[in-house]
Amino acid sequence: AMAALPPGWEAVPDPSGAGDSYFWNRITNETTWERPTLKAPVADQVAKSSESEIINPIVFFEIRIGNKEAGRIEMELFEDKVPKTARNFMALCTGERGKGRHTRAPLHYKGCPFHRIIPGFMAQGGDFSRRNGMGGESIYGEKFDDEPEGLEMVHDVGGLLSMANSGPNTNGSQFFITFDAAEHLDGKHVVFGKVVAGMPVVHAMSEVQTDANDRPQRPVSISACGIIRHSSRRAPSATAPVTTASAHTPRHTPAPAASASASSAQAAAGADGGAGMSSLMQERLKQRGLLKAQAEAQQAPESDWTEVKTDTGEVYYWNKKTNSTTWDRPPDMDKPATATKPGAAAPSVAAP
């Protein structure tokens, strides 16, 4: 039986009836002629760990400090050591799991703030529902258990990713990024990744001024997030990595759509030959793109902004539907909402 496709991918039959089909990712709108490969299940990875090596996935955050973009952080997730924790974080970066069963909020880090920053120690975030350290949930439910191998890894440098919790086996969506070594957390928090690019952005986060309760006085948030590289398997004897075709790193990327006249000439000459997109394929993708743009325009969230005052008296605006923040008053804001003070209540997730 043919293996299942990875999430987001689907086979598209050639409308001409030639029998060939290509593969389209409904999330990124990318295409490939080669069948994308599904990641090996965790049990298979564990069984064959001595025979092959896992190439871990890489995800990213675009960080916004105040009203300016600070830059990108790229993070490797230790899926070879803690697959359940890594896949939870990866899915929260892509937002592919919809809404949470407990919070009813989108399971997505986009727009999520770092609600607690301690210079020289860490920045904590991941509360996408209440935004103050009291909320969030995992893709598996409200909480999930610690993975033993993650507890064995140590917090010995800055730039490590580790799960925030309220005791053993209480992992949700909240996490922290270390600024320096934190050995007192060893054995208590699951280490599941590390920053591989963008440490200057992490340093900029550590320099944001905070109040007496470690709340940043300027909003620090994740303006965008996603995945750069999926995990794959590499044999020890291979001379070059064998990567898995994915939405972001396809082994073969079809040529971009040409003009109608060029497409007609190419089809007439029979020059496609499977090496690029046929004119029918180009037209179908164009129609998909137009329909997607129309659907997004029709489903644009209504304005639901709230005015938020910081302890220093500064005001920013938060949209509770889109989880986005801005220093500028939204032009479509009909009337100011009741000002609230983020993070006023004590966090339910214990401080790391």
C-alpha positions as semicolon CSV with decimal commas, in nm:
position;residue;x (nm);y (nm);z (nm)
1;A;0,000;0,000;0,000
2;M;0,118;0,351;-0,080
3;A;0,232;0,553;0,223
4;A;0,017;0,842;0,347
5;L;0,112;1,198;0,256
6;P;0,250;1,439;0,519
7;P;0,002;1,692;0,667
8;G;-0,095;1,967;0,422
9;W;-0,011;1,772;0,106
10;E;-0,258;1,625;-0,144
11;A;-0,228;1,458;-0,483
12;V;-0,377;1,649;-0,778
13;P;-0,464;1,440;-1,089
14;D;-0,364;1,581;-1,427
15;P;-0,688;1,720;-1,578
16;S;-0,567;1,617;-1,925
17;G;-0,610;1,252;-1,829
18;A;-0,247;1,166;-1,903
19;G;-0,232;0,966;-1,580
20;D;0,038;1,176;-1,409
21;S;-0,035;1,367;-1,090
22;Y;0,152;1,634;-0,897
23;F;0,142;1,720;-0,528
24;W;0,016;2,049;-0,381
25;N;0,052;2,182;-0,026
26;R;-0,267;2,361;0,072
27;I;-0,085;2,549;0,352
28;T;0,205;2,698;0,153
29;N;0,059;2,666;-0,202
30;E;0,382;2,495;-0,315
31;T;0,397;2,204;-0,561
32;T;0,625;1,916;-0,648
33;W;0,622;1,629;-0,895
34;E;0,784;1,392;-0,643
35;R;0,569;1,235;-0,373
36;P;0,643;1,394;-0,031
37;T;0,750;1,145;0,233
38;L;0,577;1,107;0,568
39;K;0,800;1,126;0,874
40;A;0,873;0,793;1,039
41;P;0,658;0,721;1,348
42;V;0,816;0,759;1,691
43;A;0,821;0,383;1,760
44;D;1,008;0,322;1,435
45;Q;1,254;0,598;1,518
46;V;1,329;0,445;1,857
47;A;1,364;0,094;1,715
48;K;1,610;0,204;1,448
49;S;1,794;0,473;1,642
50;S;2,110;0,261;1,645
51;E;2,093;0,209;1,268
52;S;2,028;0,561;1,145
53;E;2,039;0,924;1,246
54;I;1,746;1,166;1,269
55;I;1,784;1,507;1,109
56;N;1,591;1,726;1,351
57;P;1,332;1,986;1,243
58;I;1,401;2,361;1,254
59;V;1,133;2,620;1,332
60;F;1,142;2,999;1,355
61;F;1,001;3,297;1,543
62;E;0,985;3,653;1,408
63;I;1,023;3,865;1,723
64;R;0,865;4,207;1,772
65;I;0,985;4,435;2,053
66;G;0,768;4,739;2,112
67;N;0,653;4,862;1,772
68;K;0,955;4,734;1,578
69;E;1,053;4,398;1,432
70;A;1,366;4,277;1,614
71;G;1,451;3,986;1,383
72;R;1,424;3,610;1,345
73;I;1,516;3,329;1,583
74;E;1,570;2,982;1,431
75;M;1,549;2,682;1,662
76;E;1,636;2,314;1,624
77;L;1,392;2,083;1,803
78;F;1,532;1,762;1,956
79;E;1,280;1,529;1,797
80;D;1,535;1,247;1,812
81;K;1,537;1,276;2,195
82;V;1,193;1,412;2,292
83;P;0,959;1,353;1,994
84;K;0,633;1,429;2,177
85;T;0,754;1,760;2,318
86;A;0,916;1,862;1,990
87;R;0,604;1,786;1,786
88;N;0,388;1,981;2,029
89;F;0,607;2,289;1,986
90;M;0,631;2,242;1,609
91;A;0,252;2,221;1,568
92;L;0,206;2,534;1,782
93;C;0,449;2,712;1,548
94;T;0,247;2,616;1,238
95;G;-0,100;2,648;1,391
96;E;-0,209;2,333;1,208
97;R;-0,418;2,187;1,492
98;G;-0,700;2,444;1,497
99;K;-0,847;2,544;1,836
100;G;-0,774;2,397;2,176
101;R;-1,029;2,177;2,351
102;H;-0,984;2,354;2,685
103;T;-0,900;2,715;2,600
104;R;-1,103;2,730;2,275
105;A;-0,823;2,956;2,150
106;P;-0,617;2,890;1,834
107;L;-0,331;2,649;1,905
108;H;-0,081;2,891;1,756
109;Y;0,212;3,096;1,886
110;K;0,156;3,376;1,632
111;G;0,091;3,700;1,822
112;C;0,177;3,534;2,155
113;P;0,370;3,751;2,403
114;F;0,669;3,676;2,621
115;H;0,494;3,765;2,945
116;R;0,794;3,716;3,176
117;I;1,156;3,817;3,117
118;I;1,439;3,796;3,372
119;P;1,771;3,941;3,249
120;G;2,055;3,692;3,278
121;F;1,809;3,406;3,321
122;M;1,530;3,350;3,066
123;A;1,229;3,474;2,866
124;Q;0,903;3,284;2,917
125;G;0,615;3,274;2,667
126;G;0,364;3,042;2,506
127;D;0,044;3,150;2,684
128;F;-0,164;3,210;2,372
129;S;-0,500;3,216;2,556
130;R;-0,465;3,438;2,864
131;R;-0,129;3,595;2,773
132;N;-0,015;3,631;3,133
133;G;0,125;3,291;3,233
134;M;-0,203;3,141;3,351
135;G;-0,322;2,985;3,025
136;G;-0,230;2,784;2,719
137;E;-0,256;2,412;2,646
138;S;-0,078;2,145;2,445
139;I;-0,194;1,986;2,121
140;Y;-0,256;1,664;2,319
141;G;-0,488;1,822;2,575
142;E;-0,443;2,054;2,867
143;K;-0,121;1,886;2,992
144;F;0,114;1,605;2,891
145;D;0,386;1,407;3,068
146;D;0,759;1,476;3,085
147;E;0,982;1,277;2,851
148;P;1,265;1,126;3,063
149;E;1,541;1,196;2,812
150;G;1,449;1,567;2,816
151;L;1,489;1,577;3,195
152;E;1,837;1,425;3,158
153;M;1,958;1,713;2,940
154;V;2,110;2,005;3,128
155;H;2,056;2,382;3,112
156;D;2,425;2,458;3,064
157;V;2,420;2,744;2,808
158;G;2,207;3,027;2,683
159;G;1,974;2,973;2,388
160;L;1,816;2,649;2,511
161;L;1,442;2,579;2,478
162;S;1,279;2,422;2,783
163;M;0,922;2,360;2,896
164;A;0,767;2,569;3,173
165;N;0,553;2,368;3,414
166;S;0,376;2,362;3,750
167;G;0,539;2,040;3,865
168;P;0,611;1,695;3,720
169;N;0,413;1,593;3,409
170;T;0,234;1,928;3,363
171;N;0,366;2,042;3,024
172;G;0,133;2,257;2,815
173;S;0,229;2,525;2,565
174;Q;0,440;2,754;2,784
175;F;0,816;2,743;2,735
176;F;1,124;2,953;2,803
177;I;1,447;3,044;2,625
178;T;1,753;3,062;2,849
179;F;1,984;3,364;2,841
180;D;2,260;3,182;3,032
181;A;2,327;2,855;3,214
182;A;2,059;2,758;3,470
183;E;2,175;2,437;3,635
184;H;1,916;2,464;3,915
185;L;1,649;2,369;3,656
186;D;1,817;2,041;3,558
187;G;1,590;1,740;3,608
188;K;1,285;1,961;3,664
189;H;1,215;2,099;3,315
190;V;1,226;1,917;2,980
191;V;1,491;2,057;2,745
192;F;1,364;2,012;2,390
193;G;1,560;2,243;2,158
194;K;1,819;2,512;2,106
195;V;1,861;2,838;1,913
196;V;2,075;2,779;1,603
197;A;2,046;3,131;1,453
198;G;1,937;3,468;1,589
199;M;2,107;3,486;1,929
200;P;2,146;3,866;1,888
201;V;1,764;3,881;1,890
202;V;1,760;3,673;2,210
203;H;2,011;3,917;2,365
204;A;1,787;4,209;2,263
205;M;1,496;4,041;2,443
206;S;1,707;4,005;2,757
207;E;1,773;4,380;2,759
208;V;1,405;4,484;2,765
209;Q;1,324;4,664;3,090
210;T;1,081;4,486;3,323
211;D;0,877;4,576;3,631
212;A;0,902;4,428;3,979
213;N;0,702;4,123;3,864
214;D;0,935;4,056;3,566
215;R;0,674;4,175;3,315
216;P;0,833;4,355;3,017
217;Q;0,750;4,725;3,003
218;R;0,746;4,707;2,622
219;P;0,552;4,428;2,450
220;V;0,776;4,144;2,331
221;S;0,582;3,908;2,106
222;I;0,599;3,652;1,826
223;S;0,477;3,835;1,515
224;A;0,512;3,527;1,291
225;C;0,627;3,167;1,326
226;G;0,651;2,848;1,127
227;I;0,870;2,558;1,019
228;I;1,185;2,579;0,806
229;R;1,283;2,211;0,790
230;H;1,094;1,893;0,873
231;S;1,271;1,598;1,032
232;S;1,411;1,318;0,817
233;R;1,629;1,010;0,842
234;R;1,994;0,982;0,737
235;A;2,188;0,656;0,710
236;P;2,534;0,663;0,877
237;S;2,702;0,535;0,560
238;A;2,549;0,802;0,337
239;T;2,789;1,059;0,196
240;A;2,521;1,328;0,183
241;P;2,208;1,391;0,390
242;V;1,889;1,232;0,256
243;T;1,623;1,493;0,324
244;T;1,248;1,446;0,328
245;A;1,055;1,643;0,069
246;S;0,843;1,899;0,249
247;A;0,650;2,216;0,194
248;H;0,964;2,420;0,265
249;T;1,243;2,203;0,123
250;P;1,108;2,017;-0,182
251;R;1,360;1,799;-0,362
252;H;1,215;1,927;-0,690
253;T;1,038;2,260;-0,727
254;P;0,838;2,312;-1,047
255;A;0,918;2,617;-1,256
256;P;0,710;2,930;-1,176
257;A;0,396;2,993;-1,378
258;A;0,467;3,155;-1,714
259;S;0,247;3,388;-1,913
260;A;-0,051;3,248;-2,104
261;S;0,124;3,284;-2,440
262;A;0,442;3,116;-2,313
263;S;0,239;2,835;-2,156
264;S;0,053;2,776;-2,484
265;A;0,377;2,766;-2,681
266;Q;0,531;2,525;-2,432
267;A;0,229;2,294;-2,441
268;A;0,225;2,300;-2,822
269;A;0,593;2,213;-2,839
270;G;0,554;1,936;-2,578
271;A;0,850;2,079;-2,389
272;D;0,716;2,011;-2,040
273;G;0,805;1,642;-2,024
274;G;0,745;1,629;-1,644
275;A;1,034;1,870;-1,569
276;G;0,807;2,172;-1,506
277;M;0,441;2,264;-1,478
278;S;0,201;2,209;-1,765
279;S;-0,026;2,493;-1,876
280;L;-0,324;2,312;-1,721
281;M;-0,136;2,280;-1,394
282;Q;-0,041;2,650;-1,403
283;E;-0,400;2,752;-1,465
284;R;-0,529;2,531;-1,186
285;L;-0,277;2,673;-0,938
286;K;-0,367;3,026;-1,047
287;Q;-0,734;2,955;-0,983
288;R;-0,653;2,802;-0,643
289;G;-0,454;3,112;-0,550
290;L;-0,738;3,346;-0,649
291;L;-0,995;3,142;-0,457
292;K;-0,768;3,132;-0,152
293;A;-0,718;3,512;-0,162
294;Q;-1,095;3,568;-0,193
295;A;-1,168;3,331;0,098
296;E;-0,912;3,504;0,319
297;A;-1,058;3,843;0,234
298;Q;-1,409;3,725;0,319
299;Q;-1,300;3,563;0,643
300;A;-1,089;3,853;0,770
301;P;-1,155;3,886;1,144
302;E;-1,366;4,175;1,263
303;S;-1,198;4,443;1,467
304;D;-1,201;4,356;1,836
305;W;-0,928;4,570;1,986
306;T;-0,862;4,634;2,355
307;E;-0,660;4,922;2,495
308;V;-0,390;4,802;2,737
309;K;-0,191;5,024;2,974
310;T;0,151;4,923;3,107
311;D;0,276;5,006;3,457
312;T;0,469;5,300;3,311
313;G;0,151;5,452;3,166
314;E;0,223;5,358;2,804
315;V;-0,069;5,234;2,597
316;Y;-0,074;4,961;2,331
317;Y;-0,360;4,778;2,162
318;W;-0,436;4,404;2,161
319;N;-0,680;4,219;1,934
320;K;-0,826;3,926;2,131
321;K;-0,939;3,752;1,812
322;T;-0,613;3,767;1,615
323;N;-0,372;3,779;1,917
324;S;-0,189;4,073;1,754
325;T;-0,056;4,389;1,925
326;T;0,029;4,738;1,805
327;W;0,141;5,069;1,951
328;D;-0,070;5,265;1,699
329;R;-0,441;5,304;1,763
330;P;-0,624;5,093;1,501
331;P;-0,818;5,320;1,262
332;D;-1,125;5,092;1,269
333;M;-1,150;5,092;1,648
334;D;-1,502;5,225;1,711
335;K;-1,462;5,289;2,080
336;P;-1,189;5,224;2,338
337;A;-1,225;4,902;2,536
338;T;-1,180;4,883;2,911
339;A;-0,809;4,905;2,991
340;T;-0,665;4,595;3,146
341;K;-0,330;4,526;3,298
342;P;-0,172;4,213;3,144
343;G;-0,036;3,956;3,382
344;A;-0,198;4,106;3,693
345;A;-0,289;3,764;3,832
346;A;-0,035;3,514;3,960
347;P;0,072;3,259;3,699
348;S;-0,058;2,903;3,733
349;V;0,244;2,764;3,550
350;A;0,530;2,762;3,798
351;A;0,822;2,988;3,723
352;P;1,112;2,795;3,576
